[in-house]
Amino acid sequence: MIVTQEQIGESDLWVGAIYEGGPSLSNEPIHAILGTQNMKGIRPKNDHAGHTRFIALQSTASQSEWPDSLDKSTGVYTYYGDNRDATKKLLDTDGNKSLDRVFRGDFDTPEGRKKIPVFFVFTSVSGYAARSVRFEGLAVPGYNASQEDWCVAKFFKQGDKKFQNYQIKLTILAESRISKEWISDLKKGEPLSANSPSCYSKWVDSGERTPLVHK
C-alpha cells in the first residue's frame, strides 16, 4: 500500500504502508502525518506546556554501527539514541534527553502508564520518492524483560575516544491501523479516548503488552 503526498493529510497509519515523500522538507511525510518536526531520527511532539504527547522514530536501517532492528518473531524493536559524537556526553543531545525522560516514567500503575508517550516507528525506504518511509507500527516502551534492560547507556568508540549512547527496547503493538482521530486525541492529551487502539488501552490498564508478530 502506497499513500501519496496528496492522500497523507487525510490518511490513517497502516502498518507496512509506504508514505510518499518528495524532493524538499515540505514533502516530509512524518511531519505531515503527525505534526512533528521534519528532521532527525527522534521527534517528540510536545504540547504548549512542554509535555511530550508522543515520539516519532525514524530509522534508516542502513548504518551498521547503529543497527536499529525489529524482531518480527517477538515484536521487539531495538533503537539507538542520537548521541553519535565522541565530543558529547550522553544527555547532550535532545533526542537522548527525550528518551531519558520517557524511561524514567512510572510504568507500575495505570495512571503512570497513561502519562508515558507512545512511539510511532518509521523506516526510510529506497525505490520510492525521496524521504518516503514505511510505517512499522505503534510501540510502547519496554518489553518482556527486566526494566533495567529497557534503556541502556552503552559505550561506543570513535577513533580512540569512547562515548555513550542509548539503546532502547520497545514493543510494537498488535495494531494494524492507527486512526488519524486518535492522533488528534493524543495531541490534546487524551490518550484514552473512544479512538484508542485496544492494545494500547490494555497496556495502560494492565501493563500487558500484546506484540505484533510475523510468523
N, C-alpha and C positions, 0 to 999 in steps of 0.2 A: 504494500500500500504506500503510495506517494501522496503527500499533502503538499500542494503547490503553494507558492507565495500568496496567490490570490485567496486561497482557502484557509490559510493559517489563522487569521484573526477570528474565525468562527469555528475552528476545529477543536474537538476533544483531543486528548492524548491517547494514542493507541500503542500498546507495546509492539515493537517490531516495525512500526511505521517510520518512513523516511520523511522528514520535514525539510522542505527545499529551501536552500539559501540563495545567495546571489552575490554579485561582484563587490558590493560595498557593505559596510557595517549596518546600514539601514535595512539590509536584507537579512540580518542575522535572525534565525528562527526562534531561538530560545528566548530572546528579548521580546519578540513579537507575541509569543505564546504566554509567557509568564510575567513579563514586565520587569525582569531583572536587567542588570547592565548587559551590554552586548559583547563583552570581552572577559577573559580569564576563565580558568577551569572551575573555580569555586565562586558561586554568585549568590550571596544571600539576598533575600527580599525582605527588607525591613519596613516597618510602619513608621509613622511620623514620630513616635516616641522612641524609636530605635530598637524595638523588639523584632527579632527575626521570626518571620512567619513561615518561611521555608527556604531551602537552599537548592539551587540547580548545580549539578556537577556535570562538567563536560570533559571527556577523556579523548585523546587522540588514539589511544590504544596502539601507539606506534613507537613509544620510547622505551627501549629495553631497560634503561636504568630506573624507570618508574612504571613497572608492569601492572597497571590497573587491569583488573580482570574480573569476570563473572563466572562463578562456578555454577553451571546450569543444572547440575545434579542436586545442589543444595539451596540455590537461590542466594548464596552469599557473595556479596560484591566487595572487592578489595580496592581501595583507592588511596593514592598518595597525596599528601598535602602540597602546599605551594612554596615551601622554603627549599629552593634548589640552588642556593648560592652559599658558598663556604664563608663568605664575609658576613652572613647574617645569623642571628640566633633563631631558635625555634619559633618564637612568637613575634618576630619582627614583621611577618607578613600578614596581611589582612585575612587571607583565607584560613591560615592556621589559627588565627585568633577566633574566627567563627567556629571552626571545628572544636577548639578547646572549650568554648562556651557550651556547645551542644553536649559534649560528652561529660561535662561536669553537672549536667542536669539531674533531676530526680527521676530515676527510672523505676522506682519501687512503689509508686502509688498512681492511681488513675489521674488524679489532679496534676501530679508531676509530669506524667507522660503526655497529658493534653497540652502542656506548655512547650514540649520538645519539638523543634522544627522537623518536618519530614524532608526527604530528599527526592528530587526529580533527576533521574540519571540518564544522561545522553552520551552517545559516542559519535565522534566525527566519522564520516563515510566518504569514500572516494568513488569516482564514476558518476557522480551527480553534480549539480551546480555547486559552485564554491560555497563553503560554510554550511552545507547540508549536514544534518545529524539524524541519527536513529534513536528513538526513544526506547530505553531499556526497561524502564518501569519506575514505579513509586517505591521508595525504600524508607525504612526506619532504622535508626542507629542500633548497632549490636547484632549479635547472632547467638546461636545456642552454645555459648561458652561463657566462661567467667568474664565479668565486666572488665577486669584488668587487661583482657586481650582485645577489647573493642577499639581502643585508640592508644597506639603505642608510639612513643618517640624513639625512632631508630637512628643509629649513626650511619652516615654515608661519607664517602670520600671524594674530594675534588682536588686533583693533583696530590699534593702532600698534606692537604688540610682536611680535617674531619668536621662534620657538621651534622645537625639533627633535623629530621623531617618526620611528620606524622605518617603512620599507616593506619587507616581506619577500616573497620568492617561494618557493612550494612547488610540488611536482609531485604531483598526485592520481594514485595508482597504479591500474592497471587491475585492481582487485579489486571485484567486485560485492557481496561479503559478507565481513564480519569476524566471526568467531565469538566468542561470549562466553568460550569456553575460552581463546582467545589473549589476550583482555583480562586474564583472570586470570593467565596466564603473564607478561604484561608487568608486572603489579603485583608479581610475585615476582622480577622481574629476570631473566626467562628469555625474551628476545625470539625467540631461535632455538630453537623447540620443534617438536614434531610438528604443532602447530596453526598454525604461522606461515604467513601468506599467501605464495604463491610469488613474487610480485613484490617483496615486502619482502626475502625471503631472497636473491633475485637482486641486489637493490641492495646489501645488506650484503656479499655475496661479491665483486661486481664493480664496484660503483659505478654500474651502468647502471640508469637509471630507465625503467620501462615505463608511459607515461602512459595514463590513461583518457581517450579522446577520443570525442566525439559527432559523427558525420558527418551 
